[in-house]
Amino acid sequence: MSGIDLTGRRAIVTGASSGIGAETARALATTGAAVTLAVRDVAAGERVAKDITGSTGNQDVQAAHLDLTDPASITAFTAAWQGPLHVLVNNAGVMACPERYTEQGWKWQFATNHLGHFALATGLHGALAADGNARIVVVSSSGHQQSPIVWDDVNFAFRPYDPWLAYGQSKTANVLFAVEATRRWADDNITANALMPGAIYTNLQRHTGGRGSGRVPAELIKTVEQGAATSALLATSPLLEGIGARHFVDCDETEIVDRRSGTLHGVARYAVDLAGARRLWDLSQDLIAGAA
């Protein structure tokens, strides 16, 4: 972040009450940007905001309520937002949680990781377009290689529920969103990129015994600061001016793969497929509209 000055710019980081979301918000605050922590637990968010102000000296850090599984909460958040938005970091997520549905009948992981962020971004489209050079950063995962979008059964109505397949599908949706948002909003100079932050022990692993999949070698486990690095890069680096629809790992663009890579690198071809990205956008719009 050295040399990056975002004074006068505004950023939102979802899920910033802990983990890499909090560290991403802290990194953005060091640039002078006004940072909003969009969180379910406002008290926890306010504690983090106070800590970030203390460590960075940035007085313009605040918490605001946002529940990504509640369309009314998303609508309230976007309606309350005034003025342009320079950076939106879609960071919040759940991993491999037990079978659970939202009030609308959406699978919990798909709703939290994708649909909620889709509604948030589309609801903030006007603010992003007003900036004239806005960026969306989408935290995905190499876990997307576990499942494409199963178009005929997104919500596991017919398949036995599998927490890791559900997680993989939602993370594929994250990458496809970045692809289509960049294409669809090109005239507004809005770019979106997705990333795999790495394996980091945070609250994300609360449903997996605190150690994620358990398959990542110890030497590849990152600190939360290291885990936030790629998000910070995509949000601020001049090298990414006008660049979108890409997938990054370890602060670099990763390769497209046609089979599971067995590593934390690589983006599945189906996750960057243009037709799939458009289809997901249409599906997401229909689901969100049906919840209104």
VOGU-3710 file (C-alpha; in Angstrom, 3 decimals, decimal comma):
1> msgidltgrr> 0,000/0,000/0,000  3,057/2,238/0,129  2,521/5,392/-1,896  -1,195/4,764/-2,489  -3,326/7,831/-1,651  -7,098/7,395/-1,661  -7,877/10,515/0,328  -11,365/11,669/-0,610  -12,338/8,191/-1,865  -14,747/5,811/-0,150
11> aivtgassgi> -14,639/2,062/0,362  -16,929/-0,651/1,724  -15,652/-3,974/3,058  -18,225/-6,630/3,923  -17,561/-9,023/6,778  -14,955/-6,687/8,218  -15,555/-7,387/11,899  -12,771/-10,002/11,944  -10,292/-11,970/9,842  -9,052/-10,807/6,471
21> gaetaralat> -11,989/-8,418/6,149  -10,756/-6,417/9,133  -7,196/-6,410/7,784  -8,364/-5,385/4,306  -10,261/-2,491/5,882  -7,166/-1,555/7,875  -5,022/-1,553/4,734  -7,531/0,671/2,929  -7,617/3,025/5,908  -3,851/3,525/5,628
31> tgaavtlavr> -4,430/5,111/2,209  -6,669/7,818/3,683  -9,878/6,380/2,233  -13,131/6,627/4,162  -13,910/3,011/5,040  -17,264/1,493/5,968  -17,259/-1,913/7,640  -20,483/-3,601/6,481  -21,177/-6,182/9,186  -23,939/-8,209/10,834
41> dvaagervak> -22,596/-7,552/14,336  -22,378/-3,773/14,557  -20,886/-3,791/18,063  -18,025/-6,005/16,867  -17,639/-3,826/13,788  -17,433/-0,700/15,901  -14,690/-2,250/18,025  -12,698/-3,062/14,887  -13,315/0,420/13,460  -11,985/1,985/16,671
51> ditgstgnqd> -8,927/-0,274/16,541  -8,270/0,627/12,900  -8,532/4,330/13,685  -6,079/3,839/16,528  -3,546/2,002/14,384  -3,821/4,160/11,247  -4,897/7,577/12,506  -7,757/7,561/9,988  -10,802/9,039/11,733  -13,175/8,187/8,890
61> vqaahldltd> -13,728/4,502/9,643  -17,197/3,352/10,660  -19,376/0,264/10,967  -22,817/-0,186/9,423  -25,301/-3,032/9,648  -25,577/-5,453/6,728  -27,018/-8,975/6,716  -26,321/-10,562/3,346  -28,993/-13,229/3,860  -31,718/-10,606/4,379
71> pasitaftaa> -32,865/-8,717/1,253  -34,483/-6,021/3,424  -31,170/-5,386/5,199  -29,357/-5,058/1,863  -31,999/-2,682/0,534  -31,752/-0,544/3,678  -27,958/-0,414/3,395  -27,917/0,571/-0,285  -30,739/3,094/0,167  -28,833/4,794/2,971
81> wqgplhvlvn> -25,634/5,125/0,939  -25,106/8,646/-0,370  -22,531/9,761/-2,924  -19,954/7,884/-4,983  -18,202/4,645/-4,050  -14,654/3,921/-5,178  -14,027/0,408/-3,811  -16,438/-2,390/-2,897  -14,811/-5,446/-1,330  -17,175/-8,429/-1,287
91> nagvmacper> -15,327/-10,231/1,473  -17,927/-11,763/3,819  -18,596/-15,461/3,531  -19,424/-18,787/5,118  -17,695/-22,098/4,508  -19,037/-25,651/4,557  -21,885/-24,824/6,914  -24,617/-27,331/7,844  -27,715/-27,495/5,660  -29,630/-24,282/6,145
101> yteqgwkwqf> -31,930/-22,087/4,091  -32,889/-18,430/4,104  -36,478/-17,278/4,411  -36,623/-17,196/0,617  -35,589/-20,850/0,357  -32,052/-20,075/-0,818  -29,216/-22,298/0,300  -27,317/-20,421/3,034  -23,879/-20,515/1,386  -25,187/-19,456/-2,023
111> atnhlghfal> -27,181/-16,653/-0,408  -24,359/-15,332/1,758  -21,426/-15,772/-0,572  -23,104/-14,808/-3,843  -26,720/-13,623/-3,886  -26,328/-11,140/-1,042  -23,229/-9,632/-2,611  -24,938/-9,574/-6,007  -27,839/-7,590/-4,543  -25,420/-5,293/-2,729
121> atglhgalaa> -23,343/-4,544/-5,833  -26,334/-3,997/-8,094  -27,954/-1,829/-5,438  -24,789/0,275/-5,269  -24,303/0,393/-9,038  -25,206/4,077/-9,228  -22,665/4,949/-6,534  -19,973/2,864/-8,224  -20,714/4,445/-11,605  -20,622/7,932/-10,074
131> dgnarivvvs> -16,991/7,442/-9,079  -16,024/6,946/-12,727  -13,235/4,512/-11,933  -14,621/2,128/-9,326  -13,367/-1,322/-8,429  -15,135/-4,373/-7,059  -12,998/-6,957/-5,290  -14,585/-10,401/-4,909  -13,136/-12,863/-2,405  -13,559/-16,315/-3,926
141> ssghqqspiv> -11,579/-19,486/-3,171  -9,726/-22,325/-4,840  -12,663/-24,268/-3,398  -14,593/-23,181/-6,503  -12,842/-26,090/-8,238  -15,067/-28,450/-6,254  -18,215/-27,545/-8,170  -19,498/-25,550/-11,142  -22,948/-23,991/-10,967  -25,466/-26,829/-11,064
151> wddvnfafrp> -28,071/-24,852/-12,970  -30,974/-27,225/-12,473  -30,422/-27,597/-8,747  -28,672/-24,556/-7,291  -30,428/-24,997/-3,952  -29,932/-28,776/-3,580  -33,633/-29,482/-3,895  -32,901/-32,839/-5,556  -29,298/-33,616/-4,641  -28,243/-34,686/-1,150
161> ydpwlaygqs> -26,745/-31,637/0,506  -22,966/-31,598/0,589  -21,421/-28,626/2,442  -18,255/-28,601/0,334  -20,072/-28,840/-2,998  -22,363/-26,027/-1,863  -19,334/-23,965/-0,888  -17,612/-24,681/-4,202  -20,687/-23,685/-6,197  -20,985/-20,385/-4,305
171> ktanvlfave> -17,314/-19,605/-4,889  -17,694/-20,350/-8,607  -20,548/-17,857/-8,569  -18,176/-15,254/-7,115  -15,800/-15,559/-10,061  -18,598/-15,540/-12,636  -20,007/-12,385/-11,046  -16,673/-10,592/-11,499  -16,592/-11,622/-15,159  -20,099/-10,382/-15,945
181> atrrwaddni> -19,957/-7,211/-13,818  -16,848/-6,130/-15,710  -18,499/-6,772/-19,069  -21,899/-5,353/-18,184  -20,600/-2,205/-16,497  -17,697/-1,454/-18,838  -19,254/1,837/-19,973  -19,283/2,955/-16,340  -15,559/2,147/-15,961  -16,345/-0,338/-13,195
191> tanalmpgai> -14,003/-3,313/-13,014  -14,334/-6,439/-10,907  -11,728/-9,061/-10,106  -11,900/-12,216/-7,997  -9,235/-13,738/-5,799  -8,213/-16,676/-3,684  -6,802/-15,204/-0,452  -5,070/-18,410/0,614  -5,543/-20,667/3,611  -5,961/-18,548/6,736
201> ytnlqrhtgg> -7,326/-19,637/10,105  -10,218/-17,256/10,832  -13,875/-17,406/11,859  -14,603/-18,666/8,340  -13,574/-22,117/9,572  -16,055/-22,184/12,463  -17,997/-25,041/10,816  -14,913/-27,099/10,033  -13,206/-27,375/13,392  -11,124/-24,254/12,842
211> rgsgrvpael> -8,837/-25,757/10,212  -10,707/-25,413/6,920  -10,527/-28,498/4,720  -7,574/-29,824/6,708  -5,774/-30,607/3,445  -3,511/-27,544/3,197  0,147/-28,131/4,188  1,183/-26,165/7,264  3,813/-24,215/5,332  1,106/-22,717/3,109
221> iktveqgaat> -1,026/-21,330/5,947  -1,043/-17,528/5,905  -1,462/-14,877/8,571  -4,545/-12,673/8,268  -2,347/-9,842/7,018  -0,913/-12,062/4,284  -4,423/-13,262/3,492  -5,619/-9,682/2,990  -2,732/-8,782/0,673  -4,349/-9,830/-2,618
231> sallatspll> -7,593/-8,024/-1,752  -5,592/-4,886/-0,982  -3,707/-5,180/-4,269  -6,875/-5,533/-6,344  -8,503/-2,625/-4,540  -5,689/-0,136/-4,995  -2,828/-1,027/-7,331  -2,263/1,271/-10,337  -1,150/-1,859/-12,219  -4,810/-2,934/-12,337
241> egigarhfvd> -6,229/0,261/-13,749  -8,961/-0,774/-16,194  -8,301/-4,493/-15,609  -11,220/-6,755/-14,710  -12,737/-10,221/-15,052  -9,524/-11,870/-13,823  -8,749/-14,247/-10,965  -5,776/-13,712/-8,664  -3,806/-15,786/-6,169  -0,819/-14,587/-4,120
251> cdeteivdrr> -1,022/-11,094/-5,650  -0,739/-12,366/-9,214  -3,127/-13,492/-11,931  -3,580/-17,251/-11,880  -3,870/-19,653/-14,811  -7,039/-21,181/-16,264  -7,252/-24,919/-15,583  -9,385/-27,708/-17,049  -9,152/-30,097/-14,107  -8,699/-29,697/-10,374
261> sgtlhgvary> -5,206/-28,370/-9,877  -4,536/-29,963/-6,490  -3,045/-26,629/-5,378  -4,401/-23,305/-4,201  -3,725/-21,846/-7,659  -5,724/-21,979/-10,878  -9,192/-20,884/-11,919  -11,535/-23,410/-13,516  -12,506/-22,626/-17,091  -16,183/-22,911/-16,176
271> avdlagarrl> -15,719/-20,108/-13,622  -14,645/-17,595/-16,263  -17,040/-18,737/-19,002  -18,795/-15,741/-20,554  -22,042/-17,565/-21,261  -22,119/-18,948/-17,743  -21,477/-15,494/-16,309  -24,433/-14,041/-18,198  -26,654/-16,948/-17,214  -25,786/-16,557/-13,545
281> wdlsqdliag> -26,478/-12,818/-13,680  -29,934/-13,442/-15,129  -30,658/-16,167/-12,568  -29,508/-13,931/-9,722  -31,627/-11,042/-10,928  -34,697/-13,288/-11,088  -34,100/-14,649/-7,576  -33,557/-11,213/-6,065  -36,587/-9,788/-7,852  -38,705/-12,658/-6,573
291> aa> -37,696/-11,805/-3,011  -38,712/-8,150/-3,312
//
